[in-house]
Amino acid sequence: MCGTYSLTAKERYIRDPFGLDDDPPWTPRWNIAPTQQIATIRQHRSEPKRIFGLMRWGLIPYWAKEPSIGLKTINAMSETAAEKPAFRDAMKRRRCLIPANAFYEWLRIGPKQKQPYCFRWLMGSVAKSGRRIRRNMHDSYDQAELISCRCA
Amino acid sequence: MLRPEDYDLWLDPGITDFKRVVDCLKPFDASLMKQYPVSTRVNRPENDDQECAREIPIADPAPRVF
C-alpha cells in the first residue's frame, strides 16, 4: 500500500509518456501525502484526447458525513478493488492514471522504530492506477484513490 | 501499477467490463525498481524536497521486501 509518493518529473516528461497535448501545470514534488491535490490523467468522454487534472487524494463517498473518511480511502488493493459497493462504480466508469516516480513505505526495524524506504522506478514516470468520484453535483473538485498491486 | 500498453484500455470510459479492467492490474516487475532507505524527513508532509528521496546509509538494513 502506498501512503506517500513522489512525482518529480518536469512537465514534458509527464506530457509525452501520458499522451497529453500540452505541458501540464505541475511543479516537481517529492513528498505527496493523502488529502493533498494530486496529478491525474483521464480520458475525454467524447474526443480522443487525454485530460490532466488535479484531484484530492482520498475518496469521499456521497453518504459520508465527515470528509475524514477520505483518509481511509487513499488506497485500494487491486485484488479487492471491485468488491466494495461504494467504489464499484468509480472502478467501472471513472478510472484515471496517477503518474508517479517513486513511492515510500515504512518498514518496522524495532519495537518503536520505522525506517522509511523509497521505491523508485528505474524507467522514469509510470502510472499508478486510480479511480475517481465527484462527491455531488455541487462539488467542484474531484477525488482520486490509488489502486495498488503487489510487486512480483 | 499499470503498464504503458494498458493505459488506453484502463482509461477507456466505454469499457465497463470488470474482468478486462482488473486484468490490467498485474504485479509490477520488481527488477524495474530500486529500493533504498531514506531519511525520516519524509514522515512530515511539509518536508517536500529532494532530500526526501535521497538514499542514506543505515547500519542494519531491512531485508528486501520485493
Backbone of each chain as ProteinMPNN parsed JSONL, in Angstrom:
{"seq_chain_A": "MCGTYSLTAKERYIRDPFGLDDDPPWTPRWNIAPTQQIATIRQHRSEPKRIFGLMRWGLIPYWAKEPSIGLKTINAMSETAAEKPAFRDAMKRRRCLIPANAFYEWLRIGPKQKQPYCFRWLMGSVAKSGRRIRRNMHDSYDQAELISCRCA", "coords_chain_A": {"N_chain_A": [[0.843, -1.188, 0.0], [0.405, 2.258, -0.582], [1.276, 5.213, 0.917], [2.448, 7.604, 0.608], [3.984, 9.424, -1.983], [6.06, 10.275, -4.854], [6.233, 12.725, -7.444], [8.321, 13.75, -9.527], [8.922, 14.476, -12.024], [9.518, 16.738, -14.728], [7.347, 19.004, -16.594], [7.22, 18.217, -19.418], [7.983, 15.603, -19.33], [5.895, 14.418, -18.23], [3.892, 15.044, -19.96], [4.583, 13.765, -22.485], [4.901, 10.801, -22.086], [2.331, 10.217, -21.266], [0.597, 11.021, -23.185], [-0.494, 13.637, -23.432], [-1.729, 16.737, -24.801], [-0.631, 19.209, -24.175], [1.886, 20.806, -22.058], [1.504, 19.839, -18.719], [0.305, 21.688, -15.84], [2.49, 21.437, -13.473], [4.505, 21.285, -10.648], [7.543, 19.857, -9.678], [7.366, 17.355, -7.139], [8.301, 15.834, -4.043], [7.187, 14.621, -1.895], [4.305, 13.648, -1.559], [1.267, 13.687, 0.017], [-1.649, 12.058, 1.532], [-4.877, 13.555, 1.089], [-3.947, 15.781, -0.15], [-3.641, 17.735, -3.206], [-3.428, 15.92, -6.164], [-1.749, 14.863, -9.177], [-3.555, 13.86, -12.003], [-4.658, 11.854, -14.781], [-7.076, 11.622, -17.222], [-9.438, 10.234, -19.571], [-10.952, 11.995, -22.231], [-14.47, 12.257, -22.555], [-15.775, 12.204, -25.073], [-14.012, 12.915, -27.053], [-10.943, 12.049, -28.736], [-8.816, 12.537, -26.709], [-6.6, 13.184, -23.955], [-6.961, 14.262, -20.575], [-5.461, 16.391, -18.253], [-5.604, 16.736, -14.751], [-6.02, 18.151, -11.45], [-6.638, 16.425, -8.485], [-8.235, 15.694, -5.355], [-6.575, 13.659, -3.038], [-7.953, 10.777, -1.957], [-10.938, 9.139, -1.539], [-14.209, 10.354, -1.028], [-17.137, 9.055, -0.199], [-20.539, 9.64, -1.314], [-22.336, 9.363, 0.769], [-21.002, 9.854, 3.07], [-20.593, 11.387, 6.251], [-18.527, 12.802, 7.321], [-15.676, 14.381, 5.977], [-13.328, 13.175, 6.72], [-13.309, 10.496, 6.242], [-12.065, 10.185, 3.905], [-9.413, 9.75, 4.444], [-9.193, 7.105, 4.879], [-9.57, 6.009, 2.495], [-7.526, 6.205, 0.638], [-6.159, 4.332, -0.686], [-6.706, 1.36, -2.613], [-6.721, -2.164, -2.712], [-5.675, -4.029, -5.488], [-6.701, -6.567, -5.721], [-9.115, -6.554, -4.406], [-10.467, -4.368, -5.204], [-12.719, -4.198, -6.783], [-14.764, -5.045, -5.234], [-15.991, -3.568, -3.117], [-19.023, -1.969, -2.646], [-19.403, 0.832, -2.531], [-17.411, 1.945, -4.052], [-17.413, 0.683, -6.371], [-18.608, 1.635, -8.678], [-16.975, 3.75, -9.397], [-14.724, 2.393, -10.125], [-15.652, 1.069, -12.307], [-16.497, 2.941, -14.163], [-15.084, 5.368, -13.945], [-12.151, 5.715, -14.256], [-8.664, 6.553, -13.765], [-5.319, 7.735, -14.512], [-2.473, 7.924, -12.392], [0.278, 9.607, -12.359], [3.606, 8.799, -11.32], [6.861, 8.824, -9.763], [8.154, 7.561, -7.717], [7.54, 5.707, -4.678], [6.911, 5.64, -1.119], [7.583, 3.488, 1.624], [7.154, 2.351, 4.961], [9.233, 0.488, 6.955], [9.225, -1.711, 9.675], [11.733, -1.577, 12.108], [12.342, -1.916, 14.696], [10.965, -2.118, 18.063], [9.663, 0.345, 18.39], [10.355, 1.686, 16.204], [10.521, 2.853, 12.887], [11.68, 2.547, 9.606], [11.848, 4.611, 6.837], [11.551, 3.738, 3.402], [12.468, 4.262, 0.026], [10.942, 3.519, -3.031], [11.823, 3.308, -6.168], [11.056, 3.796, -9.589], [12.929, 2.575, -12.284], [12.68, 3.436, -14.802], [11.757, 6.024, -15.181], [8.82, 8.047, -15.237], [5.915, 6.337, -14.185], [2.59, 5.014, -14.331], [0.365, 4.965, -11.66], [-2.558, 3.116, -11.062], [-5.802, 4.494, -10.874], [-8.938, 5.603, -9.451], [-11.864, 7.651, -9.575], [-14.121, 9.95, -8.0], [-16.918, 12.168, -8.033], [-18.096, 14.142, -5.509], [-20.682, 15.299, -5.115], [-23.22, 17.007, -7.044], [-22.741, 19.637, -6.505], [-20.187, 19.953, -5.811], [-17.046, 21.141, -6.744], [-14.687, 19.941, -7.075], [-12.819, 16.987, -7.891], [-12.094, 13.674, -6.667], [-9.568, 11.276, -5.945], [-8.298, 7.915, -5.853], [-5.683, 5.661, -5.117], [-4.904, 2.577, -6.702], [-3.418, -0.237, -5.635], [-0.97, -2.658, -6.527], [0.391, -5.844, -5.721], [3.927, -6.301, -5.696], [5.889, -8.189, -7.96]], "CA_chain_A": [[0.0, 0.0, 0.0], [1.217, 3.448, -0.761], [0.688, 6.332, 1.645], [3.172, 8.805, 0.224], [4.729, 9.142, -3.208], [6.668, 11.458, -5.462], [6.153, 12.957, -8.89], [9.375, 14.751, -9.66], [9.145, 14.736, -13.447], [9.13, 18.049, -15.241], [6.096, 18.949, -17.364], [7.169, 17.47, -20.682], [8.145, 14.179, -19.056], [4.551, 13.915, -17.921], [3.107, 15.222, -21.189], [4.859, 12.801, -23.553], [4.532, 9.391, -21.852], [0.91, 10.027, -20.987], [-0.21, 11.403, -24.336], [-1.204, 14.914, -23.291], [-1.442, 17.684, -25.886], [0.161, 20.34, -23.681], [2.575, 20.612, -20.784], [0.567, 20.011, -17.601], [0.805, 22.577, -14.8], [2.94, 20.616, -12.338], [5.816, 21.57, -10.07], [8.013, 18.596, -9.102], [7.144, 17.161, -5.701], [8.988, 14.652, -3.515], [6.512, 14.09, -0.708], [2.88, 13.9, -1.774], [0.577, 12.993, 1.107], [-3.104, 11.995, 1.401], [-5.735, 14.748, 1.16], [-3.399, 16.86, -0.979], [-4.003, 17.703, -4.621], [-2.504, 15.071, -6.916], [-1.864, 14.92, -10.641], [-4.268, 12.718, -12.586], [-4.918, 11.926, -16.224], [-8.257, 10.849, -17.602], [-9.785, 10.273, -20.991], [-12.114, 12.821, -22.581], [-15.638, 11.385, -22.794], [-16.214, 12.062, -26.471], [-12.946, 13.21, -28.007], [-9.762, 11.2, -28.497], [-7.748, 13.278, -26.053], [-6.478, 12.953, -22.517], [-7.098, 15.498, -19.799], [-4.729, 16.454, -16.989], [-6.369, 17.462, -13.733], [-5.631, 17.952, -10.053], [-7.738, 15.897, -7.678], [-7.919, 15.475, -3.943], [-6.235, 12.255, -2.817], [-8.829, 10.15, -0.963], [-12.33, 9.181, -1.995], [-15.235, 10.6, -0.019], [-18.402, 8.628, -0.794], [-21.589, 10.659, -1.181], [-23.104, 9.198, 2.001], [-20.141, 10.104, 4.239], [-20.915, 12.604, 6.986], [-17.286, 13.526, 7.598], [-14.662, 14.208, 4.916], [-12.171, 12.421, 7.208], [-13.318, 9.13, 5.695], [-11.135, 10.222, 2.783], [-8.096, 9.26, 4.864], [-9.216, 5.635, 4.84], [-9.816, 5.583, 1.118], [-6.456, 6.696, -0.228], [-5.673, 3.173, -1.433], [-7.495, 0.133, -2.708], [-5.906, -3.25, -3.232], [-6.207, -4.429, -6.788], [-7.421, -7.837, -5.608], [-10.446, -6.373, -3.824], [-10.956, -3.044, -5.592], [-14.018, -4.262, -7.439], [-15.746, -5.657, -4.345], [-16.72, -2.646, -2.24], [-20.091, -1.33, -3.431], [-19.295, 2.293, -2.573], [-16.426, 2.398, -5.019], [-17.501, -0.173, -7.552], [-18.959, 2.432, -9.846], [-15.786, 4.526, -9.783], [-13.83, 1.448, -10.79], [-16.261, 0.628, -13.552], [-16.727, 4.014, -15.14], [-14.304, 6.6, -13.8], [-10.766, 5.368, -13.944], [-7.697, 7.574, -14.169], [-3.913, 7.411, -14.276], [-1.832, 8.784, -11.412], [1.71, 9.499, -12.647], [4.466, 8.78, -10.133], [8.247, 8.407, -9.984], [8.587, 6.703, -6.61], [6.661, 5.777, -3.507], [7.611, 5.366, 0.143], [6.987, 2.548, 2.565], [7.854, 2.345, 6.248], [9.467, -0.877, 7.428], [9.497, -1.738, 11.106], [13.084, -2.074, 12.385], [12.439, -2.088, 16.14], [9.648, -2.063, 18.709], [9.002, 1.637, 18.18], [11.108, 2.366, 15.153], [10.219, 2.508, 11.498], [12.608, 3.151, 8.652], [11.241, 4.815, 5.518], [12.267, 3.301, 2.201], [11.975, 4.785, -1.239], [10.876, 2.54, -4.125], [11.881, 4.177, -7.35], [11.056, 3.12, -10.878], [14.169, 2.881, -12.983], [12.408, 3.889, -16.172], [11.102, 7.323, -15.224], [7.466, 8.114, -14.679], [4.952, 5.319, -14.544], [1.264, 5.378, -13.836], [-0.425, 4.176, -10.73], [-3.943, 3.118, -11.493], [-6.647, 5.199, -9.919], [-10.338, 5.799, -9.805], [-12.212, 8.964, -9.051], [-15.545, 10.22, -7.84], [-17.305, 13.533, -7.735], [-18.894, 13.89, -4.324], [-22.054, 15.554, -5.513], [-23.287, 17.952, -8.152], [-22.331, 20.983, -6.11], [-18.751, 19.966, -5.545], [-16.325, 21.488, -7.966], [-13.447, 19.177, -7.2], [-12.865, 15.536, -7.944], [-11.227, 12.984, -5.721], [-9.0, 10.08, -6.563], [-7.758, 6.893, -4.962], [-4.722, 4.785, -5.792], [-5.13, 1.136, -6.618], [-2.076, -0.803, -5.52], [-0.761, -4.072, -6.831], [1.587, -6.409, -5.117], [5.044, -6.368, -6.64], [6.357, -9.563, -8.178]], "C_chain_A": [[0.881, 1.242, 0.0], [0.554, 4.625, -0.059], [1.348, 7.654, 1.328], [3.933, 8.482, -1.056], [5.309, 10.422, -3.771], [6.333, 11.511, -6.95], [7.091, 14.119, -9.16], [9.638, 15.113, -11.118], [8.736, 16.158, -13.809], [7.986, 17.871, -16.24], [6.158, 18.044, -18.591], [7.38, 15.981, -20.477], [6.865, 13.578, -18.466], [3.718, 13.965, -19.203], [3.329, 14.066, -22.177], [4.451, 11.361, -23.225], [3.04, 9.172, -21.653], [0.001, 10.616, -22.056], [-1.028, 12.666, -24.161], [-0.828, 15.84, -24.444], [-0.489, 18.788, -25.431], [0.918, 19.958, -22.417], [1.574, 20.797, -19.644], [1.15, 20.972, -16.56], [1.216, 21.775, -13.569], [4.327, 21.054, -11.898], [6.298, 20.293, -9.387], [7.808, 18.522, -7.583], [7.724, 15.83, -5.254], [8.196, 13.961, -2.409], [5.021, 14.433, -0.788], [2.085, 13.041, -0.785], [-0.945, 13.001, 0.874], [-3.777, 13.323, 1.73], [-5.173, 15.916, 0.34], [-3.886, 16.706, -2.427], [-2.962, 16.877, -5.382], [-2.782, 15.19, -8.415], [-2.587, 13.671, -11.138], [-4.48, 12.95, -14.077], [-6.121, 11.054, -16.524], [-8.542, 11.048, -19.084], [-10.986, 11.175, -21.193], [-13.268, 11.898, -22.978], [-15.922, 11.15, -24.271], [-15.115, 12.35, -27.489], [-11.731, 12.344, -27.699], [-8.617, 12.006, -27.89], [-7.76, 13.0, -24.558], [-6.441, 14.283, -21.781], [-6.294, 15.377, -18.508], [-5.584, 17.202, -15.974], [-5.806, 17.202, -12.352], [-6.855, 17.446, -9.301], [-7.269, 15.718, -6.244], [-7.668, 13.984, -3.744], [-7.062, 11.707, -1.656], [-10.268, 10.277, -1.415], [-13.275, 9.445, -0.831], [-16.572, 10.194, -0.633], [-19.52, 9.615, -0.472], [-22.325, 10.573, 0.151], [-22.279, 9.526, 3.245], [-20.535, 11.416, 4.913], [-19.671, 13.459, 7.19], [-16.294, 13.308, 6.458], [-13.475, 13.373, 5.375], [-12.169, 10.985, 6.714], [-12.359, 9.04, 4.516], [-9.734, 9.757, 3.145], [-8.034, 7.737, 4.817], [-9.35, 5.131, 3.422], [-8.779, 6.176, 0.178], [-5.96, 5.584, -1.132], [-6.753, 2.11, -1.54], [-6.535, -0.952, -3.177], [-6.531, -3.753, -4.524], [-7.06, -5.691, -6.676], [-8.861, -7.633, -5.145], [-11.112, -5.079, -4.285], [-12.351, -3.081, -6.187], [-15.117, -4.711, -6.482], [-16.586, -4.662, -3.556], [-17.754, -1.848, -3.039], [-19.895, 0.178, -3.588], [-18.399, 2.762, -3.713], [-16.459, 1.598, -6.315], [-17.746, 0.651, -8.817], [-17.776, 3.254, -10.344], [-14.816, 3.647, -10.562], [-14.342, 1.098, -12.187], [-16.24, 1.738, -14.6], [-15.788, 5.196, -15.047], [-12.879, 6.288, -13.348], [-9.832, 6.492, -14.409], [-6.287, 7.01, -13.987], [-3.376, 8.399, -13.249], [-0.322, 8.659, -11.624], [2.542, 9.584, -11.366], [5.88, 8.387, -10.541], [8.73, 7.451, -8.908], [7.5, 6.714, -5.546], [7.452, 5.366, -2.283], [6.817, 4.349, 0.959], [7.808, 2.586, 3.842], [7.984, 0.906, 6.735], [9.838, -0.829, 8.906], [10.898, -2.3, 11.345], [13.313, -2.23, 13.879], [11.059, -1.932, 16.735], [8.92, -0.744, 18.429], [9.619, 2.397, 17.022], [10.696, 1.892, 13.766], [11.173, 3.256, 10.585], [11.891, 3.365, 7.319], [12.154, 4.336, 4.39], [11.624, 3.943, 0.984], [11.999, 3.654, -2.266], [10.744, 3.329, -5.414], [11.849, 3.348, -8.625], [12.276, 3.54, -11.661], [13.902, 3.5, -14.347], [11.666, 5.227, -16.228], [9.707, 7.273, -14.643], [6.65, 6.908, -15.107], [3.614, 5.728, -13.957], [0.797, 4.413, -12.769], [-1.843, 4.205, -11.28], [-4.779, 3.829, -10.439], [-8.08, 5.204, -10.361], [-10.788, 7.067, -9.096], [-13.721, 9.064, -8.875], [-15.74, 11.721, -7.704], [-18.307, 13.414, -6.599], [-20.378, 14.173, -4.575], [-22.061, 16.664, -6.561], [-22.745, 19.33, -7.795], [-20.835, 21.071, -5.824], [-17.996, 20.258, -6.822], [-15.054, 20.659, -8.11], [-13.711, 17.676, -7.236], [-11.924, 14.961, -6.909], [-10.717, 11.711, -6.392], [-8.395, 9.168, -5.508], [-6.775, 6.044, -5.753], [-5.152, 3.335, -5.667], [-3.765, 0.469, -6.683], [-2.057, -2.267, -5.906], [0.399, -4.556, -5.975], [2.704, -6.4, -6.143], [5.523, -7.8, -6.764], [7.828, -9.663, -7.837]], "O_chain_A": [[1.987, 1.232, 0.541], [-0.574, 4.999, -0.381], [0.862, 8.709, 1.735], [4.47, 7.383, -1.198], [5.084, 11.511, -3.242], [6.175, 10.486, -7.612], [6.727, 15.289, -9.043], [10.482, 15.961, -11.409], [7.766, 16.707, -13.286], [7.687, 16.759, -16.676], [5.279, 17.208, -18.797], [7.009, 15.176, -21.332], [6.782, 12.372, -18.238], [2.943, 13.053, -19.492], [2.367, 13.461, -22.649], [3.723, 10.748, -24.005], [2.541, 8.064, -21.849], [-1.212, 10.705, -21.87], [-2.138, 12.763, -24.684], [0.267, 15.736, -24.998], [0.354, 19.247, -26.202], [0.639, 18.938, -21.788], [0.868, 21.804, -19.604], [2.37, 21.056, -16.417], [0.381, 21.47, -12.717], [5.228, 21.176, -12.728], [5.559, 19.698, -8.602], [8.042, 19.486, -6.854], [7.658, 14.832, -5.972], [8.511, 12.832, -2.033], [4.55, 15.384, -0.163], [2.221, 11.818, -0.762], [-1.464, 13.83, 0.127], [-3.29, 14.102, 2.549], [-5.851, 16.927, 0.157], [-4.461, 15.685, -2.805], [-1.761, 17.112, -5.256], [-3.874, 15.558, -8.849], [-2.26, 12.556, -10.732], [-4.482, 14.083, -14.559], [-6.175, 9.89, -16.127], [-7.964, 11.91, -19.745], [-11.937, 11.128, -20.413], [-13.064, 10.887, -23.651], [-16.266, 10.04, -24.677], [-15.28, 12.053, -28.673], [-11.51, 11.952, -26.553], [-7.559, 12.137, -28.504], [-8.783, 12.633, -23.978], [-5.955, 15.289, -22.297], [-6.421, 14.401, -17.768], [-6.22, 18.199, -16.315], [-5.19, 16.165, -12.106], [-7.959, 17.968, -9.458], [-6.076, 15.606, -5.964], [-8.439, 13.147, -4.213], [-6.888, 12.124, -0.51], [-10.763, 11.38, -1.647], [-13.153, 8.829, 0.228], [-17.093, 10.903, -1.495], [-19.454, 10.336, 0.524], [-22.875, 11.567, 0.624], [-22.801, 9.481, 4.359], [-20.779, 12.422, 4.248], [-19.75, 14.687, 7.227], [-16.094, 12.175, 6.02], [-12.693, 12.906, 4.548], [-11.134, 10.319, 6.759], [-11.895, 7.955, 4.165], [-8.948, 9.407, 2.264], [-6.954, 7.154, 4.726], [-9.25, 3.928, 3.182], [-9.099, 6.598, -0.933], [-5.411, 5.839, -2.204], [-7.607, 1.983, -0.662], [-5.628, -0.677, -3.962], [-7.75, -3.885, -4.636], [-8.016, -5.874, -7.43], [-9.732, -8.446, -5.455], [-12.195, -4.733, -3.813], [-13.087, -2.098, -6.104], [-16.284, -4.757, -6.869], [-17.777, -4.893, -3.347], [-17.409, -1.141, -3.986], [-20.183, 0.738, -4.646], [-18.601, 3.841, -4.27], [-15.653, 1.806, -7.222], [-17.169, 0.394, -9.874], [-17.592, 3.435, -11.548], [-14.177, 4.085, -11.518], [-13.567, 0.864, -13.114], [-15.993, 1.488, -15.78], [-15.699, 5.971, -15.999], [-12.479, 6.566, -12.217], [-10.158, 7.265, -15.31], [-6.095, 5.952, -13.388], [-3.77, 9.566, -13.232], [0.296, 7.716, -11.129], [2.221, 10.342, -10.451], [6.075, 7.699, -11.543], [9.61, 6.626, -9.152], [6.651, 7.605, -5.513], [8.542, 4.806, -2.399], [5.586, 4.346, 0.983], [9.015, 2.826, 3.808], [6.991, 0.198, 6.904], [10.657, -0.014, 9.33], [11.223, -3.378, 10.847], [14.399, -2.644, 14.285], [10.094, -1.652, 16.024], [7.702, -0.727, 18.253], [9.426, 3.604, 16.882], [10.545, 0.697, 13.513], [11.436, 4.444, 10.772], [11.381, 2.411, 6.732], [13.371, 4.514, 4.435], [10.41, 4.137, 0.922], [12.98, 2.916, -2.353], [9.708, 3.926, -5.707], [12.528, 2.326, -8.731], [12.623, 4.721, -11.702], [14.817, 4.031, -14.976], [11.013, 5.526, -17.228], [9.442, 6.551, -13.681], [6.693, 6.505, -16.27], [3.527, 6.678, -13.179], [0.83, 3.196, -12.953], [-2.271, 5.188, -11.885], [-4.48, 3.76, -9.247], [-8.401, 4.857, -11.497], [-10.162, 7.501, -8.129], [-14.489, 8.351, -9.521], [-14.828, 12.446, -7.305], [-19.274, 12.66, -6.71], [-21.228, 13.339, -4.262], [-21.008, 17.193, -6.915], [-22.341, 20.095, -8.67], [-20.298, 22.16, -5.619], [-18.285, 19.676, -7.867], [-14.417, 20.679, -9.164], [-14.693, 17.18, -6.685], [-11.076, 15.657, -6.351], [-11.357, 11.154, -7.283], [-8.032, 9.605, -4.416], [-7.007, 5.744, -6.924], [-5.698, 2.923, -4.643], [-3.045, 0.6, -7.673], [-3.001, -3.012, -5.646], [1.264, -3.782, -5.565], [2.442, -6.482, -7.343], [5.556, -8.539, -5.779], [8.417, -10.738, -7.952]]}, "seq_chain_B": "MLRPEDYDLWLDPGITDFKRVVDCLKPFDASLMKQYPVSTRVNRPENDDQECAREIPIADPAPRVF", "coords_chain_B": {"N_chain_B": [[0.431, -0.882, -10.233], [0.347, 0.298, -13.57], [0.96, -0.997, -16.822], [2.433, 0.701, -19.604], [1.283, -0.147, -22.026], [-1.249, -0.746, -21.293], [-2.572, 1.575, -20.721], [-4.451, 2.823, -22.472], [-6.663, 1.073, -22.498], [-7.329, 1.042, -19.77], [-8.12, 3.675, -19.371], [-10.288, 3.994, -21.044], [-13.518, 5.066, -21.166], [-15.606, 3.69, -22.179], [-15.318, 1.046, -21.64], [-16.622, -1.141, -19.467], [-16.452, -3.556, -18.4], [-15.658, -5.519, -15.77], [-13.8, -7.618, -15.634], [-11.997, -7.253, -17.749], [-10.899, -4.831, -17.034], [-9.77, -5.313, -14.503], [-7.858, -7.125, -15.211], [-5.784, -5.574, -16.075], [-4.406, -4.945, -13.817], [-1.799, -6.099, -12.843], [0.876, -7.667, -10.969], [3.771, -5.632, -10.569], [6.893, -5.62, -12.246], [9.543, -6.247, -10.218], [12.212, -6.006, -10.821], [12.474, -3.735, -12.202], [12.58, -1.774, -10.424], [14.095, 0.231, -7.84], [15.113, -0.117, -4.491], [15.633, 1.649, -1.528], [16.909, 2.95, 1.635], [15.665, 5.945, 3.185], [15.783, 9.259, 4.626], [14.057, 10.102, 7.705], [12.832, 12.435, 7.271], [10.842, 12.356, 5.414], [8.636, 11.625, 6.774], [7.188, 13.814, 7.52], [4.802, 15.738, 5.983], [5.214, 18.409, 5.282], [7.849, 18.596, 4.633], [9.07, 18.751, 1.625], [11.052, 18.087, -0.577], [14.116, 17.424, -2.455], [15.718, 16.025, -0.651], [14.109, 14.211, 0.624], [14.022, 11.972, -0.975], [16.569, 11.061, -1.12], [19.125, 8.636, -0.928], [20.153, 7.108, 2.105], [22.801, 6.015, 4.274], [22.39, 3.145, 6.307], [22.847, 1.324, 9.372], [21.796, -1.219, 9.857], [20.391, -2.745, 7.558], [17.065, -3.28, 6.41], [15.5, -6.368, 5.435], [15.06, -7.15, 1.955], [11.901, -6.34, 0.69], [10.699, -6.812, -1.67]], "CA_chain_B": [[0.983, -0.083, -11.32], [-0.125, -0.089, -14.9], [1.94, -0.972, -17.911], [2.043, 1.696, -20.612], [0.424, -0.716, -23.066], [-2.619, -0.876, -20.776], [-3.145, 2.901, -20.414], [-5.636, 3.101, -23.288], [-7.79, 0.265, -22.031], [-7.693, 1.483, -18.414], [-8.771, 4.985, -19.414], [-11.445, 3.998, -21.944], [-14.761, 5.079, -20.379], [-16.576, 2.778, -22.789], [-15.1, -0.322, -21.156], [-17.142, -1.264, -18.104], [-16.346, -4.98, -18.042], [-14.709, -5.623, -14.661], [-12.719, -8.567, -15.847], [-10.992, -6.643, -18.629], [-10.254, -3.757, -16.294], [-8.946, -5.884, -13.434], [-6.728, -7.807, -15.843], [-4.67, -4.611, -16.22], [-3.746, -4.74, -12.524], [-0.926, -7.229, -12.558], [2.053, -7.265, -10.196], [4.783, -4.92, -11.33], [8.19, -6.303, -12.25], [10.405, -5.607, -9.219], [13.554, -5.742, -11.353], [12.442, -2.393, -12.77], [12.527, -0.832, -9.314], [15.206, 0.263, -6.891], [14.638, 0.083, -3.124], [16.713, 2.112, -0.657], [16.444, 3.696, 2.805], [15.722, 7.407, 3.119], [15.683, 9.954, 5.91], [12.707, 10.213, 8.26], [12.248, 13.71, 6.831], [9.652, 12.094, 4.6], [7.495, 11.412, 7.672], [6.412, 15.052, 7.66], [4.391, 16.196, 4.638], [5.717, 19.751, 4.951], [9.164, 18.445, 4.009], [8.788, 18.334, 0.248], [12.219, 18.476, -1.366], [14.918, 16.29, -2.935], [16.291, 15.263, 0.461], [13.176, 13.123, 0.985], [14.247, 10.795, -1.824], [17.998, 10.764, -1.191], [19.492, 7.413, -0.212], [21.006, 7.315, 3.274], [23.38, 4.766, 4.784], [21.912, 2.713, 7.628], [23.704, 0.264, 9.903], [21.153, -2.525, 9.851], [19.363, -2.633, 6.524], [15.939, -4.216, 6.468], [15.521, -7.299, 4.293], [14.276, -6.687, 0.798], [10.522, -6.815, 0.743], [10.307, -7.226, -3.021]], "C_chain_B": [[0.454, -0.598, -12.65], [1.036, -0.098, -15.873], [1.476, 0.031, -18.954], [1.11, 1.126, -21.674], [-1.025, -0.881, -22.591], [-3.287, 0.473, -20.515], [-4.452, 3.128, -21.168], [-6.862, 2.348, -22.769], [-8.281, 0.766, -20.669], [-8.503, 2.79, -18.465], [-10.063, 4.987, -20.218], [-12.757, 3.963, -21.152], [-15.817, 4.137, -20.936], [-16.425, 1.347, -22.298], [-15.551, -0.416, -19.707], [-17.12, -2.722, -17.632], [-15.244, -5.135, -16.982], [-13.508, -6.502, -14.974], [-11.613, -7.952, -16.702], [-10.201, -5.579, -17.882], [-9.278, -4.324, -15.255], [-7.73, -6.61, -14.003], [-5.526, -6.883, -16.039], [-3.827, -4.539, -14.953], [-2.903, -5.95, -12.155], [0.258, -6.753, -11.721], [3.117, -6.645, -11.092], [6.128, -5.631, -11.191], [9.184, -5.586, -11.318], [11.81, -5.316, -9.743], [13.62, -4.358, -12.0], [12.388, -1.334, -11.674], [13.787, -0.901, -8.475], [14.629, 0.591, -5.514], [15.794, 0.563, -2.259], [16.16, 2.916, 0.516], [16.59, 5.202, 2.611], [15.538, 7.981, 4.525], [14.237, 10.004, 6.394], [12.098, 11.598, 7.986], [10.936, 13.487, 6.1], [8.406, 11.846, 5.468], [6.609, 12.648, 7.767], [6.084, 15.612, 6.279], [4.935, 17.572, 4.276], [7.151, 19.71, 4.416], [8.958, 17.904, 2.593], [9.936, 18.797, -0.65], [13.045, 17.227, -1.69], [15.478, 15.42, -1.818], [15.408, 14.077, 0.858], [13.507, 11.833, 0.236], [15.72, 10.405, -1.906], [18.325, 9.523, -0.354], [20.393, 7.74, 0.966], [21.601, 5.975, 3.704], [22.735, 4.398, 6.127], [22.683, 1.475, 8.043], [23.086, -1.118, 9.686], [20.024, -2.536, 8.823], [18.268, -3.684, 6.689], [16.039, -5.174, 5.283], [14.692, -6.741, 3.142], [12.856, -7.215, 0.91], [10.032, -7.247, -0.628], [11.435, -8.038, -3.622]], "O_chain_B": [[0.158, -1.782, -12.809], [1.972, 0.692, -15.758], [0.276, 0.2, -19.17], [0.237, 1.835, -22.173], [-1.92, -1.127, -23.399], [-4.454, 0.512, -20.126], [-5.443, 3.569, -20.585], [-7.945, 2.914, -22.624], [-9.484, 0.898, -20.439], [-9.447, 2.977, -17.698], [-10.863, 5.912, -20.079], [-13.078, 2.948, -20.535], [-16.797, 3.82, -20.263], [-17.312, 0.521, -22.516], [-14.927, 0.167, -18.82], [-17.696, -3.065, -16.599], [-14.064, -4.914, -17.256], [-12.369, -6.184, -14.633], [-10.429, -8.116, -16.407], [-8.992, -5.44, -18.069], [-8.134, -3.884, -15.142], [-6.692, -6.696, -13.347], [-4.391, -7.346, -16.156], [-2.67, -4.122, -14.999], [-3.257, -6.723, -11.265], [0.607, -5.573, -11.754], [3.331, -7.081, -12.223], [6.447, -6.176, -10.134], [9.608, -4.464, -11.596], [12.521, -4.481, -9.185], [14.706, -3.869, -12.31], [12.181, -0.151, -11.947], [14.456, -1.931, -8.401], [13.769, 1.461, -5.382], [16.85, -0.069, -2.258], [15.08, 3.497, 0.42], [17.522, 5.67, 1.957], [15.188, 7.273, 5.47], [13.305, 9.955, 5.591], [10.983, 11.889, 8.42], [10.032, 14.32, 6.155], [7.279, 11.854, 4.974], [5.418, 12.542, 8.06], [6.984, 15.922, 5.499], [5.103, 17.879, 3.096], [7.616, 20.678, 3.813], [8.699, 16.714, 2.411], [9.806, 19.774, -1.388], [12.719, 16.121, -1.259], [15.69, 14.222, -2.005], [15.9, 13.068, 1.363], [13.296, 10.736, 0.753], [16.083, 9.516, -2.676], [17.862, 9.382, 0.777], [21.302, 8.561, 0.842], [20.982, 4.927, 3.522], [22.56, 5.262, 6.986], [23.116, 0.68, 7.208], [23.793, -2.073, 9.367], [18.855, -2.359, 9.166], [18.531, -4.827, 7.063], [16.602, -4.825, 4.245], [13.754, -5.969, 3.34], [12.64, -8.394, 1.19], [9.045, -7.977, -0.731], [11.329, -8.494, -4.76]]}, "name": "protein", "num_of_chains": 2, "seq": "MCGTYSLTAKERYIRDPFGLDDDPPWTPRWNIAPTQQIATIRQHRSEPKRIFGLMRWGLIPYWAKEPSIGLKTINAMSETAAEKPAFRDAMKRRRCLIPANAFYEWLRIGPKQKQPYCFRWLMGSVAKSGRRIRRNMHDSYDQAELISCRCAMLRPEDYDLWLDPGITDFKRVVDCLKPFDASLMKQYPVSTRVNRPENDDQECAREIPIADPAPRVF"}
